[in-house]
Amino acid sequence: MPDNATTVMGDQQRLVQVVANILNNSAKYTNEGGAIRLHISVDESTILIAISDNGVGMAPELACRAFELFTQAERTSDRSSGGLGRGLSLVKSLVELHAGSVSCHSPGIGAGSTFTVRLPRLHHDSIGHALPQADVVATAPLTALRVLVVDDNVDAAAMLELYLHTAGHHVLVEHRSVLALERARQSGPQVCLIDIGLPEMDGNELARRLRSDPRTANAMLIAITGYGQESDRNRALAAGVDHHMVKPVDMENLESILASIH
């Protein structure tokens, strides 16, 4: 810890979640008897949190994409820990919502990894002026909407929930399509963000059922999917979807769509 104590402006629960998610990821990919080091440093404008481990590491091409929502690659030569730990995409979203940045570096397989979080330092004479007024206005929706997020990827759903909640909307989340259908019938959402690749019942079938039910027929349906071919888009539109968005979601585009709802 640095000798000179300092502060950041933010949501304590979410910032704890950032550090916890990175620590959990490091623990997952560090063998028993390994070491994880958390170091904090401060300069005039920035607080830097660096979490380093001497675990399995990763290839450089994976390190530069570590925070992407659907990054999949080997972390070990025996494939026993393939893919990235869950929660890193949420880390990136949370840090950026705090006007910070996050990065990952690894010398290579077997050489450990370092995750670095940079957050703006809060000077006590700037309290009350920490966010530019333009940023505050940009995140305030014209109308608070009832939004249902349906995604079996817990991290993806949590990221959307966080973004929409921060923008002032009322958000419900379901990870199973059958439960989502019943929840929609009960709550009457104005918008449904639907992952297409759902188990039990895919997103297109869920959209068809929502459209055929008078209780949910008028909701705006937005497909959120990893499938971006023209044929995928056509199938979604034929099922009753209003908008087809490919992951990772373009948040500015989503914000524009939601702002058009009155």
C-alpha positions, 0 to 999 in steps of 0.5 A, spaced: 500 500 500 502 507 498 504 511 504 500 517 502 492 515 503 488 517 497 481 516 495 477 515 488 469 517 487 465 510 486 461 505 488 464 501 493 460 495 492 462 495 484 469 497 486 470 491 491 467 486 485 472 489 480 478 487 485 475 480 487 473 478 480 481 479 478 483 476 484 479 470 483 481 469 476 488 469 478 487 464 483 484 460 478 490 460 474 495 459 479 497 453 481 497 451 489 503 454 492 504 459 487 503 467 489 499 473 487 501 480 489 496 486 489 500 492 489 497 499 489 501 506 487 498 513 487 501 519 482 498 526 482 492 524 478 491 516 478 490 510 482 494 504 479 492 497 482 496 491 479 494 484 481 500 479 478 501 472 479 506 467 477 501 462 474 500 459 467 500 465 464 497 466 457 499 467 449 500 475 448 494 475 443 490 472 448 492 477 453 490 483 449 483 480 448 482 478 455 476 483 457 472 481 451 466 478 452 467 472 448 474 471 448 476 463 448 483 460 448 487 456 451 491 458 458 494 451 459 498 446 454 493 441 457 487 445 456 485 443 463 483 450 464 481 452 457 478 459 456 478 465 461 476 466 468 469 469 468 468 476 470 473 479 466 468 483 461 464 485 467 471 488 470 472 492 464 465 495 464 465 497 471 472 500 471 470 504 465 464 506 468 468 509 473 472 513 468 478 508 468 481 503 464 484 496 465 489 492 461 492 485 462 500 483 460 503 476 460 510 474 457 507 468 455 504 461 457 507 459 464 510 466 465 504 468 469 499 474 468 499 482 471 492 485 471 492 493 471 486 497 473 487 505 473 482 509 476 482 517 477 484 520 483 479 524 487 482 530 490 478 533 496 477 540 493 474 537 487 469 533 491 462 535 487 465 536 481 468 529 479 464 528 473 463 533 467 456 535 467 456 533 460 457 526 462 451 526 467 447 528 462 449 523 457 447 517 462 440 520 464 435 517 459 429 521 457 424 515 460 426 510 465 424 503 461 422 497 464 427 492 461 428 484 461 434 481 460 435 474 457 441 471 457 444 464 460 451 467 460 451 470 467 457 475 466 453 478 459 447 479 463 450 482 469 454 487 464 447 489 461 444 490 467 449 494 470 449 499 464 442 499 464 441 500 471 446 506 471 442 509 465 436 509 470 432 504 467 428 498 471 432 492 469 429 484 470 434 479 469 433 471 467 438 466 465 433 461 462 428 462 456 422 458 460 422 463 466 423 469 462 417 468 458 413 467 465 417 473 468 415 477 462 407 475 462 407 478 469 411 484 469 410 487 462 416 489 460 417 495 455 423 492 452 426 485 452 434 484 450 434 477 448 440 472 447 439 468 441 443 462 443 439 460 449 438 452 451 431 449 452 428 454 447 432 459 443 431 466 443 427 466 436 422 462 439 422 466 445 421 472 441 415 468 437 411 467 443 412 474 446 409 477 440 403 472 440 401 473 447 397 480 448 401 481 454 407 482 451 406 483 444 407 490 444 414 490 447 420 492 443 424 486 442 432 486 441 436 480 439 443 480 443 447 475 439 454 472 437 451 470 431 451 476 426 450 473 419 445 476 414 441 469 415 441 470 422 439 477 422 433 475 417 431 469 422 431 473 428 426 479 424 422 473 422 421 471 429 418 478 431 425 481 433 425 489 432 433 490 432 438 485 431 445 487 435 451 483 435 455 482 441 459 485 444 454 490 444 455 497 441 452 501 447 451 507 444 447 504 438 443 501 444 442 507 448 439 510 441 434 505 440 432 505 447 431 513 447 427 512 441 421 509 445 416 513 448 
